[in-house]
Amino acid sequence: MPLLARTVATPIAIEVRPGAVESLAPLLKDGRISQGGKLAIVIGPGHGEMIAEGLAGSLPSASIHVVAGGTLDAALALIQGLRGDFYDAVVGIGGGRTVDAAKYAASMVGLPFVSVATTLTHDGLASPVATLEANGRKASFGVHVPIAVVVDIEQVRSAPIEHVRSGVGDVLSNLSAIADWELSVREHGGGMDGLAVSLARTAGEAILDLAPGTDRFLTTLAEALILSGIAMTVAGTSRPCSGACHEISHALDAFHGSPGLHGAQVAFGARFATWLRGDDELFDVLDASMRVHHLPRSPADLGIDRDAFVDAVVEAPRTRPDRYTVLEYLDLTPAQVGEQIDAYLDTLDR
Ligand SMILES: [Zn+2]
């Protein structure tokens, strides 16, 4: 009988709970990732050191590598360090930038990667993508899917509130990204990946009406970010989680010095893209959720002026030449972008 199913590469272990970091050693052993604990533990500057110290007792054979931040140079220096010895796996502990640098380095040296998130700023914790700064710009690199993902809710709870809000924004933007993907298929054909859409949309919907401030909320957010990462792996592209929302954010990064955290910028972009598509129903629920989570709705909220917003929207399609979204569909001239943005700003209580 033919096996009528497809195989999806996913992490073999996912653990989301308070105190999850402490169970790293048994998780690695039970998952057959590392029996003897010969690991390269990568931490960033900040409280990663404290976490690594706490692990020293249960993982005595592990060695600590400090990565300077989320740049390509920092990741390349880490690769040199990893080549100096032999390891079962690389464990990246920290926020988005540290995890991204460690994920990229692990992929380059051909070692399994264990993602240990202490903040929930974006959907990179389980995704096959690493975002690193290179030559003053953020670039996305394809990497191997993490072999295990651990989110310690206790750590996440004490992270700055802006980090959590950024995570919310990145998940919410899935809903706009999927609408852009549907538009692309309507206009140009090609298929949508139904499984990837189900995962990405369920993640967005799960967070939409959830009030912040509880462990239940943080757990759902962590799982929604993990589902988003798996949606990208399933689709073989970032499409289920990235549309015009992300193009606008990439332009803000490239030409306007990244005025906000990634998730704040993509939520800002998703709100505008949804308005452009004339999707009132999605717009209203997105807007309500963004108000609850204090995500930037106006350019002023993001710390930019109207002209910078116009520039970012004009430049946005250039940042992902192969992507078709509402921006490429409307194909507005710079003057028309200005008119649309003025009409959009009129709907805001500026
Ligand atoms: Zn994103």
Residues whose N, C-alpha, C, O or C-beta is under 5 A from the ligand:
A	BS01	ZN	D170 C241
